[in-house]
Structures are given as C-alpha cells and as structure tokens.
Amino acid sequence: NAGVTQTPKFQVLKTGQSMTLQCAQDMNHEYMSWYRQDPGMGLRLIHYSVGAGITDQGEVPNGYNVSRSTTEDFPLRLLSAAPSQTSVYFCATKKYRDKLYEQYFGPGTRLTVT
Amino acid sequence: AQKVTQAQTEISVVEKEDVTLDCVYETRDTTYYLFWYKQPPSGELVFLIRRNSFDEQNEISGRYSWNFQKSTSSFNFTITASQVVDSAVYFCALSEENLPINNDMRFGAGTRLTVKP
C-alpha cells in the first residue's frame, strides 16, 4: 500500500492564481481531511469528508474548496491564492476499527504564495 | 470545546538527558483519544502513540514513555537518554469521537525539541 500520497511536494504560486493540491489513498478509508500547519498553531482542519459525495467545513475553510467524487481522492482547491495561504498542507485519512480509529497523514505539500 | 495546550514552545537538552514534553487537554466528553506525533526536520508527521480515555495505563516503548493522568488532564511524553535524532517538533492531539462522523481532532501548537550532541 502506498498509504496517503500528496502532490505536489512543493509549490510556489502568485497571488490570485488557482491550483489544486492532490491527495490520494489506497486504504479504502471512508474518512479524509485536509489540515494546514502554521508555525506556533499546530494543525488546523480545513475541510473533511466522511465518504464519497459528502464534504463539510472544518475550522479554517475560507479560500478553499473540496470535492469527493471517489473514495480514493480528495483534492483541495485554492480558487484565488493569497499570501495568508502560505503554509504546509497535510491530507489525512481515518479508519474506524475495533472501537478505535487510526489516523494516517500524507507527507505534506509546502505551498508558498508570493 | 476541546483544547490542547503544549506550554513548552521550545526545549533544548544535551544528548543523554531525559526530557519531558507536557500536554494538557480540555474536553467535556468521557470518551476521547489522545495522540502524540513527531515531526522531524523532513516535515512528515510520524505517529507515536494513541491513548484511549478509558485506559489510564502508562506506556513505555523503548526510550519513550507516556504518562496519562485523567485527574490532571495531562498526557505527558518523556524521552529517556535523548539522542540527536530525537530533535523534532512534537505534537499532542485530542479527539473526542469514536465514530468517524465528524472530525474534531485538535492539535496543540507543538514543542520543538533540540537535542545537542
């Protein structure tokens, strides 16, 4: 299993540009989510999905869109990038098993908006 | 609302010293999960441990140990005989759910540990 993969690893955008951060998983996990990591703030939830066709907002959703057309993929779209979106983005999946759940993180995408 | 506090922003120790990273949490739920993650300079998040609220047994894994105390809402992490490779940012996290209906995993701000040779 590849686990959770994210592309690209690094990206530089200019203010106003749009782009999509890709996240894919091969573990058949229903639950997927996107976090952003900023210095001194830990990880904050942007959007999440409990299954194909279902998405919802997290703590910091403004400026981002998501969709979940398949179980495997959960792309994050920046419609008009802003310098405040400079961050490291992590995709995560979650599996519920034996009354416990496990969370898996992708390797992250480092985004710089100039 | 749930909250995770890691009061230590940065810690610096010399190799072979023991070091404890503090984590204090707030939650109204009786069932919750606590986590520790390590983020080395390479940037990935490495899962270290998950602890359930109904299991207060402390855990030891090699040089790592975790002290879970519900009475003080703390889940502290101790590294014994620290090594340079332990240098990383460590995150404590809390989740109240036991079903993946919604996501409320809350992270602390992280503690940057530097182990000097």
Chai-1 contact restraints between the chains, C-beta under 6 A:
chainA,res_idxA,chainB,res_idxB,connection_type,confidence,min_distance_angstrom,max_distance_angstrom,comment,restraint_id
A,Y31,B,P100,contact,1.0,0.0,6.0,A-B,restraint_1
A,S33,B,N103,contact,1.0,0.0,6.0,A-B,restraint_2
A,G40,B,A109,contact,1.0,0.0,6.0,A-B,restraint_3
A,M41,B,A109,contact,1.0,0.0,6.0,A-B,restraint_4
A,G42,B,F91,contact,1.0,0.0,6.0,A-B,restraint_5
A,G42,B,F107,contact,1.0,0.0,6.0,A-B,restraint_6
A,G42,B,G108,contact,1.0,0.0,6.0,A-B,restraint_7
A,G42,B,A109,contact,1.0,0.0,6.0,A-B,restraint_8
A,G42,B,G110,contact,1.0,0.0,6.0,A-B,restraint_9
A,L43,B,F107,contact,1.0,0.0,6.0,A-B,restraint_10
A,L45,B,N103,contact,1.0,0.0,6.0,A-B,restraint_11
A,Y48,B,N103,contact,1.0,0.0,6.0,A-B,restraint_12
A,K94,B,P100,contact,1.0,0.0,6.0,A-B,restraint_13
A,Y96,B,P100,contact,1.0,0.0,6.0,A-B,restraint_14
A,F105,B,L45,contact,1.0,0.0,6.0,A-B,restraint_15
A,P107,B,E44,contact,1.0,0.0,6.0,A-B,restraint_16
A,G108,B,G43,contact,1.0,0.0,6.0,A-B,restraint_17
